[in-house]
Amino acid sequence: MEKAPFFDHLAEGPENGAAWWLRTSDDVRIRITVWPCKGARGTVLLFPGRTEYGEKYGRAAVDLAARGYATLAIDWRCQGLADRLLDDPTVGHVGSFADYQRDVAAVIEGVQTLDLPRPFHLIAHSLGGCIGLRAVMNGLPVNSCVFSAPMWGIIISPVQRPVAWALGWSASHLQLGNTMAPGTSPVHLVTSAPFQGNPLTTDPDMFDYMKRHLDAQPALSLGGPSIRWVHKALVEMRALAHLPAPDLPCLAFLGTSEQIVDAGRIKARMDSWPNGELVMLDGAEHEVMMEVPAIRNQVFDRATALFDANAKARPGTAVA
C-alpha cells in the first residue's frame, strides 16, 4: 500500500493519522484515512456520505478515540481524493451502485495489511448508509452497525418522482447519463450557501469546519450528481427496500429536522430490523455527527455502547 496525501491540520483528528491509496478490482484508485487509538477496543469503518472525504471525519475520530475506538474513513470513487470518473471533476458519478461494493472489498483487503484492531464496527452516513446496508447484507465483517441519516430513500415530491425515473431512463438511452442532474450545482453546498437555513447542521462551528476544508483544498470538493448516479441510486434504494434486514445489532439516528433523506423509508426499515433501534434526535438536521455538542455526544455515546455490547466475535465476521 502506498501513502496518500492527508491534510491533518484541516482534519483536527487524533495524533498519527495517515491516508493510504487502495486499488479496486476495476482499477479505480480510492483513498482511506486511518486514525489509530492506543489500546483500542476495535475499529470503526466509517462510510461517508456523497461529496464527503476522510478529513471531514477528523473530529468524529477524536470522539471515537475518546471512547476507545480507532477509525477508518473512505473516499468513495469520484469524491474526495479518489479517482474522478468523468472529464468534469465537479460531477458526482458512478456507473453502477454495485461499483461501490468494489470499493468496500478493497477496504476490507486493505485493513488486513494495516492490521487494525478487531473487532470491526460500521458507522455509515447518508450515501454511506445505502452502501453500508448493501455491504452488511453481503456479509461485511462487522460485529454491529450504526446508520446516520441513511440514504434508504431521497425526499422527492410526488410530482417529481416519476419525472426523475423517466429522466434517468431516457438520459441513459440517449447517452446523456454523465450530465449533471438538473437543479443541482457544480459548487459544493457549504461553499455556495450561508450557514443560515442550511440543511446539514445547526452548529455554526461545524459548518465553518466543513467550509474551511473546501476553501483550503478545493480538490476535495464535489458538486451535484450525474443523471445516471440519481437513476442508479433510485434503483438501488428500491431494491434494498425489498430485502430483509440482516441479523446484526443496529442503531439508526435521524434528526427531526431532516430535509434530505426520506424519514418514512428509514422508519419502515428499522421497524422491520429484528435487532435494531431508531433513535430520533430532536432538532438535528442531516449531519448528526456534526451537530451541536449535546447531539454529537448522544450519537457517539449510544454508538460506542452498542459496539461495547457486541465486542465478541460473531459467526461469519472474521476477515479472510
C-alpha positions in Angstrom: 0.0 0.0 0.0 1.2 3.5 -0.9 0.7 6.5 1.4 -1.7 9.2 0.1 -1.9 12.9 0.7 -3.6 13.8 4.0 -4.5 17.2 5.3 -4.0 16.6 9.0 -4.2 20.2 10.1 -7.6 20.5 8.5 -9.0 17.2 9.9 -8.2 18.1 13.5 -8.2 14.4 14.2 -6.3 12.2 16.7 -2.5 12.1 16.5 -0.7 9.8 14.0 -3.5 9.9 11.4 -2.5 8.8 7.9 -4.0 8.2 4.5 -3.4 5.4 2.0 -4.2 4.6 -1.6 -6.1 1.4 -2.5 -6.9 -0.1 -5.9 -10.3 -1.7 -6.6 -10.9 -4.7 -8.7 -11.8 -2.4 -11.6 -8.6 -0.4 -11.2 -10.1 2.7 -9.6 -7.9 4.4 -7.0 -9.6 5.2 -3.8 -8.2 6.7 -0.5 -8.6 5.6 3.1 -7.8 7.7 6.2 -6.9 5.9 9.4 -6.7 7.3 12.9 -5.2 4.9 15.4 -6.2 4.7 19.0 -3.9 3.5 21.8 -5.4 0.5 23.5 -8.4 0.4 21.0 -11.2 -2.0 21.7 -11.9 -2.2 17.9 -12.0 -0.2 14.7 -14.9 1.8 13.2 -15.3 1.5 9.5 -16.8 4.9 8.7 -18.7 5.0 5.4 -19.1 8.7 4.5 -21.9 10.4 2.5 -22.0 11.8 -1.0 -19.5 14.6 -1.6 -17.5 13.6 1.6 -13.9 12.6 2.3 -11.7 11.4 5.1 -10.7 14.7 6.7 -14.3 15.6 7.3 -14.4 13.0 10.0 -11.3 14.0 11.9 -13.4 15.4 14.8 -15.6 12.3 14.8 -12.4 10.2 15.1 -11.5 12.3 18.2 -14.9 11.4 19.7 -14.5 7.8 18.8 -10.9 7.6 20.2 -12.0 9.1 23.4 -14.4 6.2 23.7 -11.8 3.6 22.8 -12.1 3.1 19.0 -9.8 3.6 16.0 -11.4 5.0 12.9 -11.0 4.3 9.1 -12.8 6.6 6.7 -13.2 6.1 3.0 -13.1 8.4 0.0 -15.5 6.7 -2.3 -14.8 6.6 -6.1 -15.4 10.0 -7.7 -15.2 12.0 -4.4 -12.5 13.3 -2.1 -9.1 12.5 -3.5 -10.3 9.2 -5.1 -10.3 8.9 -8.9 -12.9 11.1 -10.5 -14.6 9.2 -13.3 -15.7 11.9 -15.7 -13.8 14.7 -17.5 -15.8 17.2 -15.4 -14.5 16.6 -11.8 -17.4 18.5 -10.2 -19.9 15.9 -11.2 -20.5 13.0 -8.8 -20.8 9.8 -10.8 -20.9 6.1 -10.7 -21.5 3.5 -13.4 -23.5 1.3 -11.1 -24.1 1.2 -7.4 -22.6 -2.3 -7.4 -19.3 -0.5 -8.1 -19.3 0.9 -4.5 -19.1 -2.6 -3.3 -15.8 -2.9 -5.2 -14.6 0.0 -3.0 -15.8 -1.8 0.1 -14.0 -5.0 -1.0 -10.7 -3.1 -1.5 -11.1 -1.6 2.0 -11.6 -5.0 3.6 -8.5 -6.2 1.8 -6.6 -3.1 2.9 -7.4 -3.5 6.6 -5.6 -6.8 6.6 -2.3 -5.1 5.5 -2.8 -2.4 8.2 -3.6 -4.9 10.9 -6.2 -2.7 12.5 -7.7 -3.6 15.9 -10.5 -6.0 15.9 -13.5 -6.3 16.0 -14.8 -4.0 13.3 -18.0 -2.0 13.6 -19.7 0.1 11.0 -20.8 3.8 11.1 -22.4 4.8 7.8 -23.8 8.2 6.9 -26.3 9.1 4.1 -25.0 7.6 0.9 -22.7 5.6 3.0 -25.8 4.2 4.7 -27.0 2.9 1.3 -23.7 1.4 0.5 -23.3 0.1 4.1 -26.8 -1.6 4.1 -25.9 -3.5 0.9 -22.5 -4.4 2.4 -23.9 -5.8 5.7 -26.5 -7.7 3.7 -23.5 -9.1 1.7 -21.7 -10.2 4.9 -19.4 -7.2 5.7 -17.2 -8.4 8.6 -18.5 -6.2 11.4 -20.0 -7.0 14.8 -22.6 -4.2 14.7 -23.7 -1.3 12.6 -24.8 2.3 13.1 -26.5 4.4 10.5 -26.6 8.2 10.4 -29.5 9.6 8.3 -29.1 6.7 5.9 -29.9 7.2 2.2 -32.6 4.5 2.0 -34.8 7.0 0.3 -34.5 10.5 -1.0 -37.0 13.3 -0.4 -38.6 13.9 -3.8 -42.1 15.3 -4.3 -44.8 13.0 -5.7 -44.8 15.1 -8.9 -41.0 15.0 -9.4 -40.5 11.3 -8.6 -41.9 9.8 -11.9 -40.0 12.6 -13.7 -36.8 11.5 -12.0 -37.3 7.9 -13.1 -38.2 8.8 -16.6 -35.3 11.3 -16.9 -32.8 8.7 -15.7 -34.0 6.0 -18.1 -34.1 8.4 -21.1 -30.7 10.0 -20.4 -29.1 6.6 -20.2 -30.5 5.6 -23.6 -29.7 9.0 -25.1 -26.1 8.9 -23.8 -26.7 11.8 -21.5 -26.3 10.0 -18.2 -23.0 11.7 -17.4 -24.6 15.1 -17.4 -25.1 16.8 -14.1 -28.7 16.3 -12.8 -31.0 19.3 -13.4 -31.4 21.6 -10.5 -28.0 20.7 -8.9 -24.8 22.8 -8.9 -21.2 22.2 -9.7 -20.3 24.1 -6.4 -20.4 22.2 -3.1 -23.3 23.3 -0.8 -21.1 24.5 2.1 -19.1 26.8 -0.2 -22.1 28.2 -2.0 -24.7 28.7 0.7 -24.7 30.6 4.0 -25.0 28.9 7.4 -28.4 30.3 7.9 -31.0 27.9 6.5 -28.5 25.2 5.5 -30.0 21.6 5.7 -26.8 20.0 7.2 -26.3 21.2 10.8 -27.5 23.7 13.3 -23.9 24.1 14.7 -22.2 27.1 13.1 -18.7 25.9 14.2 -19.1 22.6 12.5 -20.4 24.3 9.4 -17.3 26.5 9.4 -15.1 23.4 9.9 -16.5 21.9 6.7 -16.2 25.2 4.8 -12.5 25.6 5.8 -11.7 22.3 4.3 -13.0 23.1 0.9 -11.7 26.7 0.9 -8.2 25.4 1.7 -8.3 22.3 -0.5 -10.8 22.7 -3.5 -9.7 19.3 -4.8 -11.8 17.7 -2.0 -15.0 19.5 -3.3 -17.7 17.9 -5.3 -20.9 19.3 -7.0 -24.1 17.7 -7.9 -24.6 14.1 -9.1 -24.9 12.9 -12.7 -28.3 11.9 -14.0 -27.0 8.3 -14.1 -26.0 8.5 -10.5 -29.5 9.6 -9.5 -31.1 6.9 -11.6 -28.9 4.2 -10.2 -29.5 5.5 -6.7 -33.2 5.2 -7.1 -32.8 1.6 -8.5 -30.6 0.6 -5.6 -32.8 2.1 -2.8 -35.9 0.4 -4.3 -34.0 -3.0 -4.4 -32.8 -2.7 -0.9 -36.3 -1.9 0.4 -37.5 -5.3 -0.7 -34.7 -7.3 1.1 -34.9 -8.4 4.8 -32.7 -6.8 7.4 -29.5 -8.7 8.3 -29.1 -10.5 11.6 -26.8 -7.7 13.0 -27.2 -5.4 16.1 -28.1 -2.0 14.7 -28.8 1.6 15.6 -30.0 4.3 13.2 -30.0 8.0 14.0 -32.3 10.5 12.4 -32.8 14.2 13.1 -36.4 15.6 13.5 -35.4 18.4 11.1 -34.1 16.1 8.4 -34.5 17.6 4.9 -32.6 15.3 2.6 -33.3 11.7 3.1 -36.7 10.0 3.4 -37.6 9.6 7.0 -40.5 7.2 6.1 -38.2 4.8 4.4 -35.8 4.8 7.4 -38.6 4.2 9.9 -40.0 1.4 7.8 -36.6 -0.3 7.6 -35.9 0.0 11.3 -39.4 -1.2 12.2 -38.5 -4.4 10.4 -35.0 -4.8 11.8 -35.2 -7.5 14.5 -32.2 -6.4 16.4 -32.4 -2.7 15.5 -33.5 0.6 17.1 -34.2 4.0 15.5 -33.1 7.0 17.7 -34.8 10.3 16.8 -32.7 13.4 17.6 -34.7 16.4 18.5 -33.8 19.4 16.4 -31.0 17.7 14.5 -30.5 18.2 10.7 -28.8 15.8 8.3 -25.3 15.7 9.7 -26.0 14.2 13.1 -22.3 13.6 13.8 -21.6 17.3 13.1 -24.4 18.7 15.1 -24.3 20.7 18.4 -22.2 19.0 21.1 -25.2 17.6 23.0 -26.4 15.8 20.0 -22.9 14.6 18.9 -22.3 13.2 22.3 -25.5 11.3 22.3 -24.7 9.8 19.0 -21.2 8.7 19.9 -22.2 7.5 23.4 -25.0 5.4 22.0 -22.9 4.1 19.1 -20.0 3.0 21.2 -22.2 1.5 23.8 -23.6 -0.7 21.0 -20.0 -1.6 20.0 -19.0 -2.4 23.5 -22.0 -4.7 23.9 -21.1 -6.5 20.8 -17.3 -7.0 21.3 -17.3 -10.7 21.0 -16.8 -12.3 17.5 -19.9 -13.1 15.6 -20.2 -16.1 13.3 -19.1 -15.1 9.8 -17.4 -11.8 10.8 -13.8 -12.9 10.6 -11.8 -11.2 7.8 -10.5 -13.9 5.4 
